[in-house]
Structure formats: structure tokens, C-alpha cells
Amino acid sequence: MTKISAAITAVGKFVPEFVLTNAMLETMVDTNDEWITSR
């Protein structure tokens, strides 16, 4: 049986410049924080 190996060669992260909050989303569509959070 062939031995399979793996290695982590890199790690990284990404932080978007723009973050859409629940409050901002509430103004765009007919919804509220409770509905958004429950999804």
C-alpha cells in the first residue's frame, strides 16, 4: 500500500476594506437585525 503524505506550505489571511453591518443591510432591504441573525 502506498503511503500518502501532505504538508502545509503556506498560511494567510484576508481582511476586507468594507464591512457590511446588519444596520446597513436593514436600510437596504425590508428586514431587521433579529431576522438577519436568525439566518
Biopython code that builds the backbone (N, CA, C, O; Angstrom):
import numpy as np
from Bio.PDB.StructureBuilder import StructureBuilder

atoms = [
    (1, "MET", "N", (0.835, -1.171, 0.000)),
    (1, "MET", "CA", (0.000, 0.000, 0.000)),
    (1, "MET", "C", (0.893, 1.253, 0.000)),
    (1, "MET", "O", (1.884, 1.307, 0.728)),
    (2, "THR", "N", (0.539, 2.258, -0.818)),
    (2, "THR", "CA", (1.333, 3.478, -0.944)),
    (2, "THR", "C", (1.008, 4.448, 0.188)),
    (2, "THR", "O", (-0.160, 4.694, 0.487)),
    (3, "LYS", "N", (2.037, 4.992, 0.808)),
    (3, "LYS", "CA", (1.853, 5.977, 1.867)),
    (3, "LYS", "C", (1.642, 7.350, 1.230)),
    (3, "LYS", "O", (2.451, 7.789, 0.413)),
    (4, "ILE", "N", (0.559, 8.023, 1.603)),
    (4, "ILE", "CA", (0.244, 9.354, 1.085)),
    (4, "ILE", "C", (0.623, 10.377, 2.151)),
    (4, "ILE", "O", (0.289, 10.217, 3.325)),
    (5, "SER", "N", (1.321, 11.424, 1.732)),
    (5, "SER", "CA", (1.704, 12.459, 2.689)),
    (5, "SER", "C", (1.228, 13.822, 2.204)),
    (5, "SER", "O", (0.966, 14.024, 1.018)),
    (6, "ALA", "N", (1.122, 14.739, 3.136)),
    (6, "ALA", "CA", (0.707, 16.103, 2.816)),
    (6, "ALA", "C", (1.465, 17.067, 3.718)),
    (6, "ALA", "O", (1.923, 16.695, 4.798)),
    (7, "ALA", "N", (1.591, 18.309, 3.262)),
    (7, "ALA", "CA", (2.277, 19.321, 4.055)),
    (7, "ALA", "C", (1.599, 20.665, 3.864)),
    (7, "ALA", "O", (1.121, 20.977, 2.773)),
    (8, "ILE", "N", (1.557, 21.458, 4.919)),
    (8, "ILE", "CA", (1.068, 22.834, 4.820)),
    (8, "ILE", "C", (2.245, 23.678, 4.343)),
    (8, "ILE", "O", (3.278, 23.759, 5.008)),
    (9, "THR", "N", (2.073, 24.306, 3.177)),
    (9, "THR", "CA", (3.184, 25.068, 2.599)),
    (9, "THR", "C", (3.068, 26.569, 2.831)),
    (9, "THR", "O", (4.049, 27.297, 2.680)),
    (10, "ALA", "N", (1.864, 27.041, 3.199)),
    (10, "ALA", "CA", (1.692, 28.472, 3.440)),
    (10, "ALA", "C", (0.411, 28.704, 4.232)),
    (10, "ALA", "O", (-0.490, 27.865, 4.240)),
    (11, "VAL", "N", (0.346, 29.843, 4.889)),
    (11, "VAL", "CA", (-0.863, 30.280, 5.576)),
    (11, "VAL", "C", (-1.059, 31.752, 5.255)),
    (11, "VAL", "O", (-0.110, 32.442, 4.885)),
    (12, "GLY", "N", (-2.276, 32.231, 5.394)),
    (12, "GLY", "CA", (-2.529, 33.631, 5.109)),
    (12, "GLY", "C", (-3.852, 34.072, 5.682)),
    (12, "GLY", "O", (-4.574, 33.281, 6.289)),
    (13, "LYS", "N", (-4.168, 35.335, 5.487)),
    (13, "LYS", "CA", (-5.443, 35.873, 5.934)),
    (13, "LYS", "C", (-5.828, 37.026, 5.025)),
    (13, "LYS", "O", (-4.999, 37.571, 4.296)),
    (14, "PHE", "N", (-7.116, 37.391, 5.083)),
    (14, "PHE", "CA", (-7.618, 38.492, 4.277)),
    (14, "PHE", "C", (-8.634, 39.261, 5.102)),
    (14, "PHE", "O", (-9.526, 38.660, 5.701)),
    (15, "VAL", "N", (-8.513, 40.576, 5.142)),
    (15, "VAL", "CA", (-9.467, 41.433, 5.830)),
    (15, "VAL", "C", (-10.008, 42.410, 4.792)),
    (15, "VAL", "O", (-9.249, 43.208, 4.241)),
    (16, "PRO", "N", (-11.320, 42.356, 4.516)),
    (16, "PRO", "CA", (-11.879, 43.254, 3.502)),
    (16, "PRO", "C", (-11.825, 44.715, 3.955)),
    (16, "PRO", "O", (-11.866, 45.008, 5.150)),
    (17, "GLU", "N", (-11.733, 45.616, 2.989)),
    (17, "GLU", "CA", (-11.711, 47.042, 3.302)),
    (17, "GLU", "C", (-13.080, 47.525, 3.755)),
    (17, "GLU", "O", (-13.176, 48.423, 4.592)),
    (18, "PHE", "N", (-14.146, 46.932, 3.207)),
    (18, "PHE", "CA", (-15.509, 47.366, 3.509)),
    (18, "PHE", "C", (-16.252, 46.239, 4.209)),
    (18, "PHE", "O", (-16.287, 45.111, 3.716)),
    (19, "VAL", "N", (-16.845, 46.542, 5.355)),
    (19, "VAL", "CA", (-17.618, 45.554, 6.102)),
    (19, "VAL", "C", (-19.067, 46.016, 6.134)),
    (19, "VAL", "O", (-19.361, 47.129, 6.569)),
    (20, "LEU", "N", (-19.974, 45.156, 5.672)),
    (20, "LEU", "CA", (-21.404, 45.461, 5.659)),
    (20, "LEU", "C", (-22.012, 45.003, 6.979)),
    (20, "LEU", "O", (-22.045, 43.806, 7.266)),
    (21, "THR", "N", (-22.491, 45.946, 7.779)),
    (21, "THR", "CA", (-23.079, 45.609, 9.073)),
    (21, "THR", "C", (-24.561, 45.297, 8.913)),
    (21, "THR", "O", (-25.164, 45.615, 7.888)),
    (22, "ASN", "N", (-25.141, 44.675, 9.928)),
    (22, "ASN", "CA", (-26.572, 44.391, 9.903)),
    (22, "ASN", "C", (-27.379, 45.681, 9.816)),
    (22, "ASN", "O", (-28.396, 45.725, 9.124)),
    (23, "ALA", "N", (-26.947, 46.720, 10.499)),
    (23, "ALA", "CA", (-27.650, 48.002, 10.462)),
    (23, "ALA", "C", (-27.672, 48.571, 9.046)),
    (23, "ALA", "O", (-28.688, 49.116, 8.613)),
    (24, "MET", "N", (-26.570, 48.449, 8.330)),
    (24, "MET", "CA", (-26.517, 48.928, 6.948)),
    (24, "MET", "C", (-27.438, 48.098, 6.061)),
    (24, "MET", "O", (-28.119, 48.638, 5.189)),
    (25, "LEU", "N", (-27.455, 46.790, 6.284)),
    (25, "LEU", "CA", (-28.297, 45.905, 5.489)),
    (25, "LEU", "C", (-29.775, 46.196, 5.721)),
    (25, "LEU", "O", (-30.578, 46.111, 4.791)),
    (26, "GLU", "N", (-30.137, 46.537, 6.951)),
    (26, "GLU", "CA", (-31.524, 46.866, 7.276)),
    (26, "GLU", "C", (-32.027, 48.043, 6.455)),
    (26, "GLU", "O", (-33.205, 48.078, 6.096)),
    (27, "THR", "N", (-31.167, 49.007, 6.147)),
    (27, "THR", "CA", (-31.587, 50.175, 5.374)),
    (27, "THR", "C", (-31.747, 49.848, 3.892)),
    (27, "THR", "O", (-32.452, 50.561, 3.178)),
    (28, "MET", "N", (-31.104, 48.783, 3.420)),
    (28, "MET", "CA", (-31.158, 48.420, 2.002)),
    (28, "MET", "C", (-32.352, 47.546, 1.657)),
    (28, "MET", "O", (-32.926, 47.666, 0.575)),
    (29, "VAL", "N", (-32.721, 46.672, 2.571)),
    (29, "VAL", "CA", (-33.826, 45.744, 2.327)),
    (29, "VAL", "C", (-34.783, 45.786, 3.507)),
    (29, "VAL", "O", (-34.421, 46.241, 4.592)),
    (30, "ASP", "N", (-35.989, 45.316, 3.296)),
    (30, "ASP", "CA", (-37.012, 45.330, 4.341)),
    (30, "ASP", "C", (-36.781, 44.166, 5.295)),
    (30, "ASP", "O", (-37.383, 43.104, 5.141)),
    (31, "THR", "N", (-35.918, 44.363, 6.273)),
    (31, "THR", "CA", (-35.586, 43.315, 7.239)),
    (31, "THR", "C", (-35.149, 43.960, 8.547)),
    (31, "THR", "O", (-35.107, 45.185, 8.658)),
    (32, "ASN", "N", (-34.826, 43.137, 9.531)),
    (32, "ASN", "CA", (-34.333, 43.661, 10.804)),
    (32, "ASN", "C", (-33.215, 42.771, 11.335)),
    (32, "ASN", "O", (-32.971, 41.685, 10.810)),
    (33, "ASP", "N", (-32.545, 43.239, 12.373)),
    (33, "ASP", "CA", (-31.401, 42.518, 12.921)),
    (33, "ASP", "C", (-31.787, 41.128, 13.407)),
    (33, "ASP", "O", (-31.023, 40.180, 13.227)),
    (34, "GLU", "N", (-32.946, 40.994, 14.012)),
    (34, "GLU", "CA", (-33.387, 39.687, 14.523)),
    (34, "GLU", "C", (-33.500, 38.667, 13.391)),
    (34, "GLU", "O", (-33.061, 37.527, 13.542)),
    (35, "TRP", "N", (-34.082, 39.064, 12.262)),
    (35, "TRP", "CA", (-34.230, 38.151, 11.128)),
    (35, "TRP", "C", (-32.862, 37.782, 10.554)),
    (35, "TRP", "O", (-32.605, 36.618, 10.247)),
    (36, "ILE", "N", (-31.994, 38.775, 10.411)),
    (36, "ILE", "CA", (-30.658, 38.528, 9.855)),
    (36, "ILE", "C", (-29.886, 37.564, 10.751)),
    (36, "ILE", "O", (-29.271, 36.617, 10.261)),
    (37, "THR", "N", (-29.915, 37.801, 12.047)),
    (37, "THR", "CA", (-29.181, 36.965, 12.995)),
    (37, "THR", "C", (-29.708, 35.538, 13.016)),
    (37, "THR", "O", (-28.932, 34.595, 13.174)),
    (38, "SER", "N", (-31.010, 35.367, 12.860)),
    (38, "SER", "CA", (-31.596, 34.020, 12.895)),
    (38, "SER", "C", (-31.238, 33.209, 11.654)),
    (38, "SER", "O", (-31.384, 31.987, 11.665)),
    (39, "ARG", "N", (-30.782, 33.843, 10.604)),
    (39, "ARG", "CA", (-30.406, 33.127, 9.385)),
    (39, "ARG", "C", (-28.988, 32.685, 9.500)),
    (39, "ARG", "O", (-28.461, 32.059, 8.580)),
]
sb = StructureBuilder()
sb.init_structure("model")
sb.init_model(0)
sb.init_chain("A")
sb.init_seg("    ")
for serial, (resi, resn, name, xyz) in enumerate(atoms, 1):
    if name == "N":
        sb.init_residue(resn, " ", resi, " ")
    sb.init_atom(name, np.array(xyz, "f"), 0.0, 1.0, " ", f" {name:<3s}", serial, name[0])
structure = sb.get_structure()
